[in-house]
Amino acid sequence: MKKTVKVVAAVIENDQKEILCALRSPEMNNPNMWEFPGGKVEADENIFSALVREINEELSCQIETKEILIENLHEYDTFIINLIVIKCRIVEGTPTPSEHSKLIWLKRENLDSLKWVPADIPAVKQLLSEK
């Protein structure tokens, strides 16, 4: 039986109504695909504190979490991801990639122009439907 991993991801929107997109590095699983930044929830964390920690570690900035956008399960070859995507805003700092190859801010209506990791596609579709 495949292991299920609980993962949180941030949909960070700026004042210009652009959404932060992160390009996975060639060393990561699903290399050179786009995702919403985030990571695994540790055993002693709730989803919101996990996301604040992950964004601080990955992007060197502080966020404030808002509401859950979408939660979905996606089955990869070797594991299942339980992805919880949370809307957020930056309260301190400027996102700087430490693990990702690149970060871009993109208008919501242009999100589908990127090649997304499979688990993030339902969140992209949800964001596009919210216009």
LINBELBEL-V270223 format. One record per backbone hydrogen bond with DSSP energy under -0.5 kcal/mol. CO is the residue of the C=O (numbers start at 1). NH is the residue of the N-H. If there is no record, write none. Layout:
CO;NH
CO;NH
This chain:
3;5
3;80
5;7
5;82
6;41
7;84
8;39
9;86
10;12
11;13
11;88
12;20
14;17
17;108
18;14
19;106
21;104
22;24
22;35
23;101
23;102
24;32
25;28
30;33
33;24
34;117
35;22
37;10
39;8
40;42
42;45
46;50
47;51
48;52
49;53
50;54
51;55
52;56
53;57
54;58
55;59
55;61
56;60
58;98
59;96
62;91
62;92
64;89
67;87
70;85
72;83
74;76
74;81
78;3
79;76
80;5
80;82
81;74
81;83
82;7
83;72
83;85
84;9
84;86
85;69
85;70
86;11
87;66
88;13
89;64
92;62
102;23
104;21
104;106
106;19
107;110
108;111
110;113
111;114
114;116
115;34
117;120
117;121
118;121
120;124
121;125
122;126
123;127
124;128
125;129
126;130
127;130
128;131
